């Protein structure tokens, strides 16, 4: 799509639009939020699909709409209920932002999802791609999108000679130029499907692709080498000591993380980072004193778990502990509770902590 006259470029764009829309009509995925007129339901799907695969999202989406069928139902729900419904999906700020944005819409837009792009972009957790995805899907507004799938498709289409992160404005411009403005809803869904089903990160199915003849990466035989990747450094790896503290009644101590930051508002077993030269047992004892102000006895090892986040990895070293003295305090957390193993499922936990619960039950 370079070094052509304006007329040739326009003709090529019309051809690309038609080829993609024809392909989508027969090959597009059948998804529960497709052909959904309610912008609230489309919004939920768009947020869940950020960083998460469709097959994982579908059951969460269906359960979510049973629990929070309307925007108002979400706005009036308790945050803990919302986080529990999100449990296991990861990137929990998405769930918190959905809840926050629903309250904002009730307060500032009488509970009706706004239709102006400027208003939508003011909502927590919504950027340009998500706004374009919602407004094109719900109202056929001619707004482009640029999620991970679309970046990959476009980078291959023009054989982009640099990583997409270094060419974001160029890719937005291309996405806007290609958009079939009278059929924005179908076009945006189609280009996402193309990236998700054929123009995949590895082994793209070029022989089935409607854009094969126009694709510069395919024509140069470099489709598997694109998009170019940013050089990455190894992820930091943190060692964490974790305490499962029991009192004389056999209850277990859990605490709720501060609302801000990673995993905000979720419950966890207390603990913290092991310092250089420190044993796991010494770390747990120190962290519990610093975070909760209580004395404990560290007992036998329960389980060790590896878990990866976007920017770092952790290994959790979990030990049974016995409460000796002191009333737990909220020094570095939002709330603390003593609970039984039977009651623990009421609380939303991060994924790694749910494995600790499973290990406790297995014992």
Steps between C-alpha positions, in 0.01 A plus 500: 500500500792729434641679193165500322295782352205626707253329262681166518510523881127574518418209271719269709331613822154432353621157389646422846176607669285286273724194523503517881126559536419214259731269697343610830149425375585131462795451739436745788482349848165447670551675835239576771552879480473514121172652376447627855338848490557582870816715536537387863537135394738593217705708744529205744620274217754756377650542849512125566668441163789732587800270562274190511407237239143461375461141625590612854273805485174335381403319827600805708295728273192278527526471881564874532180592313295263716638670810508861365248500212492879466730796545298607805533155656878529469508855635307404814697179566762480774860509373578170678214335310640642175854378572367155596323481160829600334708250702738305273481737200809693611587867443255588777519874433267424207227379738553791740483747210179345364341549840634855537390593146149359556462723806631798298246433219214486751616826657585697184295336221182386682607136467510511118826403330628814321516511119755781457862375465628783726260395776589131465873578519445667838385169652754311715673218314398609149755608239467572132479137381238401758293813429517429126408136557195582713365787290552327167341175627207666678427794268698431179700817565793530252778474760817294441653254746857383562514204737775237493336296223451806279860619554628162386277491189596854396871452574502200264281670241760779450805292608566749780881525540490575874315376811135622511570690826729727301238566230176548694394825330573349156289191581212714634507698176492178296217355710301820440568498124397136460180527705182440299324802646145394411560152647734583789344244734555207262840622382645535850367161607633350176855631533514376862377158386758495223777553755355253748432213258730528195765771548615341825834575674647164393432302181254745338253328264590721202348267240153561652544877545279737298785756497770258385562665159523847655720395793856625462635268771353197317626619162850540647480166685563664838157461663638277778766758587246780545397693699852578619544464876645747746814365669393376842694462822440204734215545748600569862431199724387566858501245784205548738438351843128436570327414827188290555439611860258305720361608836391276787152462343656366178409814301737637233614864476452676164549865409365727227747689285483878469269615218781663302762301314544139392212267604338790690201406716566125482555276803820305558702301749742750656873501433768684308830505314792295632801727552852392388649256752165456680338159555136447398403452865675821611337693215150380590545583869635850419237579235209398723634718782547799262171462311262377770674571832464145635735227623490159330681169505599382151427132447528242223518575125165464321577574132722703267345658190635681194287774344568752221368854469559733204820658630632251755482142628457378855551182698279473809641292790199424718524384862247410766527743793353525852370825646676570832417856611356834393186619324542518118522862379448655157849652481559431129163368388135604474341240727577175689274206587512164669308251283441127483598298194127457429446880495805585291329460160290810566808718455670594170863379490775532235563185298817394684317522833217277375766229452597540867133449595490185285815373675344565842191303399711216363672473842 
